Amino acid sequence: MASIIKKINHNTLLIEEGGIEKVVMGRGIGFGAVQHRSFDMELADKVYVLDLEEERERFRRMKESKSHVLKQYI
């Protein structure tokens, strides 16, 4: 079962399933979504996954660097 990491908007969520982060899209799937709750993959119309470890690591570094920049402005 997948777990919600972050609500991006009413139609997009960042989830974790089996240790892999995925972006899922579907009409209204983010409405009422709560972090750390389970997510039913049957609700997703589209699923995006970084399938190479090299790409996942590059995305992780990019996400961390953006987080650092955002903290400077808060």
Biotite code that builds the C-alpha atoms (Angstrom):
import biotite.structure as struc

atoms = struc.array([
    struc.Atom([0.000, 0.000, 0.000], chain_id="A", res_id=1, res_name="MET", atom_name="CA", element="C"),
    struc.Atom([1.227, 3.462, -0.856], chain_id="A", res_id=2, res_name="ALA", atom_name="CA", element="C"),
    struc.Atom([1.611, 6.306, 1.635], chain_id="A", res_id=3, res_name="SER", atom_name="CA", element="C"),
    struc.Atom([1.071, 10.017, 0.946], chain_id="A", res_id=4, res_name="ILE", atom_name="CA", element="C"),
    struc.Atom([4.223, 12.117, 1.353], chain_id="A", res_id=5, res_name="ILE", atom_name="CA", element="C"),
    struc.Atom([2.916, 15.462, 0.132], chain_id="A", res_id=6, res_name="LYS", atom_name="CA", element="C"),
    struc.Atom([-0.142, 16.994, -1.468], chain_id="A", res_id=7, res_name="LYS", atom_name="CA", element="C"),
    struc.Atom([0.985, 19.043, -4.469], chain_id="A", res_id=8, res_name="ILE", atom_name="CA", element="C"),
    struc.Atom([-2.513, 20.194, -5.486], chain_id="A", res_id=9, res_name="ASN", atom_name="CA", element="C"),
    struc.Atom([-6.050, 18.771, -5.752], chain_id="A", res_id=10, res_name="HIS", atom_name="CA", element="C"),
    struc.Atom([-5.049, 16.600, -8.703], chain_id="A", res_id=11, res_name="ASN", atom_name="CA", element="C"),
    struc.Atom([-1.462, 15.611, -7.831], chain_id="A", res_id=12, res_name="THR", atom_name="CA", element="C"),
    struc.Atom([0.216, 13.812, -4.925], chain_id="A", res_id=13, res_name="LEU", atom_name="CA", element="C"),
    struc.Atom([3.735, 12.705, -4.063], chain_id="A", res_id=14, res_name="LEU", atom_name="CA", element="C"),
    struc.Atom([3.541, 9.201, -2.608], chain_id="A", res_id=15, res_name="ILE", atom_name="CA", element="C"),
    struc.Atom([5.897, 6.461, -1.442], chain_id="A", res_id=16, res_name="GLU", atom_name="CA", element="C"),
    struc.Atom([5.325, 2.861, -2.391], chain_id="A", res_id=17, res_name="GLU", atom_name="CA", element="C"),
    struc.Atom([7.801, 0.125, -1.638], chain_id="A", res_id=18, res_name="GLY", atom_name="CA", element="C"),
    struc.Atom([10.540, 2.642, -0.825], chain_id="A", res_id=19, res_name="GLY", atom_name="CA", element="C"),
    struc.Atom([10.117, 4.450, -4.152], chain_id="A", res_id=20, res_name="ILE", atom_name="CA", element="C"),
    struc.Atom([8.712, 7.967, -4.486], chain_id="A", res_id=21, res_name="GLU", atom_name="CA", element="C"),
    struc.Atom([6.085, 8.439, -7.183], chain_id="A", res_id=22, res_name="LYS", atom_name="CA", element="C"),
    struc.Atom([4.039, 11.343, -8.479], chain_id="A", res_id=23, res_name="VAL", atom_name="CA", element="C"),
    struc.Atom([0.424, 10.361, -9.070], chain_id="A", res_id=24, res_name="VAL", atom_name="CA", element="C"),
    struc.Atom([-2.206, 12.360, -10.909], chain_id="A", res_id=25, res_name="MET", atom_name="CA", element="C"),
    struc.Atom([-5.945, 12.003, -11.120], chain_id="A", res_id=26, res_name="GLY", atom_name="CA", element="C"),
    struc.Atom([-9.000, 14.179, -10.936], chain_id="A", res_id=27, res_name="ARG", atom_name="CA", element="C"),
    struc.Atom([-9.476, 15.306, -7.321], chain_id="A", res_id=28, res_name="GLY", atom_name="CA", element="C"),
    struc.Atom([-7.138, 12.733, -5.704], chain_id="A", res_id=29, res_name="ILE", atom_name="CA", element="C"),
    struc.Atom([-5.488, 15.438, -3.613], chain_id="A", res_id=30, res_name="GLY", atom_name="CA", element="C"),
    struc.Atom([-8.764, 16.763, -2.206], chain_id="A", res_id=31, res_name="PHE", atom_name="CA", element="C"),
    struc.Atom([-8.802, 15.821, 1.462], chain_id="A", res_id=32, res_name="GLY", atom_name="CA", element="C"),
    struc.Atom([-5.454, 14.004, 1.195], chain_id="A", res_id=33, res_name="ALA", atom_name="CA", element="C"),
    struc.Atom([-3.466, 13.924, 4.448], chain_id="A", res_id=34, res_name="VAL", atom_name="CA", element="C"),
    struc.Atom([0.265, 13.309, 4.805], chain_id="A", res_id=35, res_name="GLN", atom_name="CA", element="C"),
    struc.Atom([1.249, 9.774, 5.971], chain_id="A", res_id=36, res_name="HIS", atom_name="CA", element="C"),
    struc.Atom([-2.184, 8.284, 5.199], chain_id="A", res_id=37, res_name="ARG", atom_name="CA", element="C"),
    struc.Atom([-2.468, 5.354, 2.849], chain_id="A", res_id=38, res_name="SER", atom_name="CA", element="C"),
    struc.Atom([-3.301, 5.919, -0.799], chain_id="A", res_id=39, res_name="PHE", atom_name="CA", element="C"),
    struc.Atom([-5.162, 3.556, -3.119], chain_id="A", res_id=40, res_name="ASP", atom_name="CA", element="C"),
    struc.Atom([-3.269, 3.353, -6.420], chain_id="A", res_id=41, res_name="MET", atom_name="CA", element="C"),
    struc.Atom([-6.540, 2.495, -8.215], chain_id="A", res_id=42, res_name="GLU", atom_name="CA", element="C"),
    struc.Atom([-7.480, 6.193, -7.891], chain_id="A", res_id=43, res_name="LEU", atom_name="CA", element="C"),
    struc.Atom([-4.505, 7.376, -9.972], chain_id="A", res_id=44, res_name="ALA", atom_name="CA", element="C"),
    struc.Atom([-4.920, 8.069, -13.669], chain_id="A", res_id=45, res_name="ASP", atom_name="CA", element="C"),
    struc.Atom([-1.183, 8.629, -14.237], chain_id="A", res_id=46, res_name="LYS", atom_name="CA", element="C"),
    struc.Atom([1.897, 7.533, -12.265], chain_id="A", res_id=47, res_name="VAL", atom_name="CA", element="C"),
    struc.Atom([5.372, 8.985, -12.741], chain_id="A", res_id=48, res_name="TYR", atom_name="CA", element="C"),
    struc.Atom([8.471, 7.245, -11.376], chain_id="A", res_id=49, res_name="VAL", atom_name="CA", element="C"),
    struc.Atom([12.207, 7.908, -11.629], chain_id="A", res_id=50, res_name="LEU", atom_name="CA", element="C"),
    struc.Atom([13.305, 4.385, -12.445], chain_id="A", res_id=51, res_name="ASP", atom_name="CA", element="C"),
    struc.Atom([17.093, 4.736, -12.441], chain_id="A", res_id=52, res_name="LEU", atom_name="CA", element="C"),
    struc.Atom([18.936, 5.110, -9.135], chain_id="A", res_id=53, res_name="GLU", atom_name="CA", element="C"),
    struc.Atom([21.129, 7.797, -10.714], chain_id="A", res_id=54, res_name="GLU", atom_name="CA", element="C"),
    struc.Atom([18.053, 9.864, -11.602], chain_id="A", res_id=55, res_name="GLU", atom_name="CA", element="C"),
    struc.Atom([16.552, 9.371, -8.141], chain_id="A", res_id=56, res_name="ARG", atom_name="CA", element="C"),
    struc.Atom([19.755, 10.580, -6.491], chain_id="A", res_id=57, res_name="GLU", atom_name="CA", element="C"),
    struc.Atom([19.945, 13.634, -8.769], chain_id="A", res_id=58, res_name="ARG", atom_name="CA", element="C"),
    struc.Atom([16.295, 14.467, -7.993], chain_id="A", res_id=59, res_name="PHE", atom_name="CA", element="C"),
    struc.Atom([16.923, 14.002, -4.250], chain_id="A", res_id=60, res_name="ARG", atom_name="CA", element="C"),
    struc.Atom([19.859, 16.465, -4.383], chain_id="A", res_id=61, res_name="ARG", atom_name="CA", element="C"),
    struc.Atom([17.792, 18.948, -6.392], chain_id="A", res_id=62, res_name="MET", atom_name="CA", element="C"),
    struc.Atom([14.918, 18.691, -3.919], chain_id="A", res_id=63, res_name="LYS", atom_name="CA", element="C"),
    struc.Atom([17.269, 19.266, -0.961], chain_id="A", res_id=64, res_name="GLU", atom_name="CA", element="C"),
    struc.Atom([18.933, 22.279, -2.583], chain_id="A", res_id=65, res_name="SER", atom_name="CA", element="C"),
    struc.Atom([15.554, 23.891, -3.347], chain_id="A", res_id=66, res_name="LYS", atom_name="CA", element="C"),
    struc.Atom([14.449, 23.266, 0.217], chain_id="A", res_id=67, res_name="SER", atom_name="CA", element="C"),
    struc.Atom([17.578, 25.053, 1.466], chain_id="A", res_id=68, res_name="HIS", atom_name="CA", element="C"),
    struc.Atom([16.906, 28.049, -0.799], chain_id="A", res_id=69, res_name="VAL", atom_name="CA", element="C"),
    struc.Atom([13.296, 28.276, 0.356], chain_id="A", res_id=70, res_name="LEU", atom_name="CA", element="C"),
    struc.Atom([14.358, 28.291, 4.026], chain_id="A", res_id=71, res_name="LYS", atom_name="CA", element="C"),
    struc.Atom([16.565, 31.314, 3.352], chain_id="A", res_id=72, res_name="GLN", atom_name="CA", element="C"),
    struc.Atom([13.541, 33.333, 2.218], chain_id="A", res_id=73, res_name="TYR", atom_name="CA", element="C"),
    struc.Atom([11.254, 32.353, 5.084], chain_id="A", res_id=74, res_name="ILE", atom_name="CA", element="C"),
])
